Amino acid sequence: MNSFFRKLRWLAQRPDKEAELREELRFHLEEEVEEKQDRGLPENEAARTARLEFGNLTLVQESTRVQWGWPRLEQVGRDAGYGLRQIRRNPTFSAIAIATLALGIGGITAMFSAFDTILIRPLPYAEPDRLVMVWDDLSKTDIRKESDPTPAEWFEWRRLNTVFSDIASTQPIDATLSGDAAPEQIPACKATGNLWSVLGVRPLIGRFFNDEEDRNGARVAVISYGLWQRRYGGSPDVLGRKIDVNDTPYEVIGVMPREFYFLTARDIDLWMPASFPAWMRTAFGGTTNGSLRG
Amino acid sequence: MTHRDAPSQLEFLQGTLDLLILRTLLAGPSHGHAIARHIQRTSEELLQVETGSLYPALHRLEAKGWISASWALSDKGKRARFYRLTALGRKQLVAERSKWEAFSRAMLLVLNPADQGETQ
């Protein structure tokens, strides 16, 4: 380490060191000439022989100079400099090469992120292997292969259910959040009050809405960890806060855990009770999650 | 080349020049030219120290902190760069020296086995 700092100091004194080395080598040559004169050689002959014996002055300087630095590091630096010059010299080729690399790395990263979330890391639910998603099978019609169940189906399935311990339903919506700060468009989701017990998740702080609040159309909302941090600075005061969702007043009652995400939709920032009104018992799109009886 | 006329000159083995420089400086501070001369004279002109290996070696040893350099006047009154052994260099000299002695003893043992005369 001592040696490292000595070389660092030398780096700052480089011009001085050059001059010193020149003087040191000149002294060596002069000594050599004098010695030969002492042995009886005439002055010009002595100088010539000494010069010959000394060898290549530039080479000696170069190989001595190398000792002052970090040859390997400097080699890497020179290689990098050479690379940069090559990039500048052929910008079109370089741009294509860099773009190819960027796209490749980007693609792999995106793929791995998805792969990691879906296959490697366990889903952020209590019993992910007991959870299923339920669709309508429309393959016998010529409309489409499958379809999201309607609230009407959710009511009926829940009533007639024998295979699931419970069934919950969600419906992604667009929401405009306003009232407390600048209006903001956020991904939101309506959910039946039993979604939390079906997924087996707990709020980070506060609570979730329950079946009763869902039935009664309570104006309460649960926000994501991201929204909590971004808009409310992670303050626990957010509980009980009045916010406007699509110009309707809601009260924040809970915050989702940081690692929570919902597989069927985008990153949901706001959860509110589905509160299906009576007329929806006939037709509506939505996603239904069933939890198999354990 | 004129300096090749010595009867037989030896090439330096890797690392031996460093050891010889350290040993030479044990006698006291000295400049590059005097170090080269001393090695040459003491080895009965068998070892010729080229400037191309001497100065890189001196600066390498200085970088390692085994010797230190300062400018002073030579005995003829000229400014010269004098090298002196540091405490670290002294330690290094002891270590390198015993390594070298073990090595040369081993070489001799193999080259001149004691029972050579009897078996052949």
Contacts between the chains, C-beta under 8 A, distances in Angstrom:
chain1	res1	chain2	res2	distance
A	2	B	65	5.1
A	3	B	63	5.6
A	3	B	64	5.4
A	3	B	65	5.9
A	6	B	62	7.9
A	6	B	63	6.1
A	6	B	65	6.5
A	7	B	63	5.9
A	10	B	63	7.8
A	20	B	71	8.0
A	20	B	81	6.9
A	21	B	55	7.6
A	23	B	79	7.2
A	23	B	81	7.5
A	24	B	31	8.0
A	24	B	32	6.5
A	24	B	55	7.3
A	24	B	80	7.6
A	24	B	81	4.5
A	25	B	51	7.2
A	25	B	55	6.9
A	27	B	31	7.0
A	27	B	32	7.9
A	27	B	33	7.0
A	27	B	74	7.7
A	27	B	78	6.4
A	27	B	79	7.1
A	27	B	80	5.1
A	27	B	81	7.3
A	28	B	31	8.0
A	28	B	32	5.5
A	28	B	33	4.7
A	28	B	51	6.3
A	28	B	55	8.0
A	30	B	78	7.2
A	31	B	33	4.2
A	31	B	34	8.0
A	31	B	74	7.8
A	32	B	33	6.9
A	34	B	76	7.6
A	35	B	37	8.0
A	49	B	2	5.7
A	52	B	1	6.7
A	52	B	2	6.4
A	53	B	1	7.5
A	53	B	2	6.5
A	53	B	3	5.1
A	54	B	51	5.5
A	55	B	50	6.4
A	55	B	51	6.0
A	55	B	52	5.3
A	56	B	52	7.4
A	59	B	52	6.2
A	60	B	51	5.2
A	60	B	52	5.0
A	60	B	55	5.9
A	60	B	56	7.8
A	63	B	52	6.3
A	63	B	55	7.7
A	63	B	56	4.6
A	64	B	55	4.4
A	64	B	56	4.9
A	64	B	58	7.9
A	64	B	59	5.1
A	66	B	56	7.0
A	67	B	56	5.5
A	67	B	59	4.0
A	67	B	60	4.4
A	67	B	62	7.8
A	67	B	63	5.6
A	68	B	59	6.6
A	68	B	63	6.8
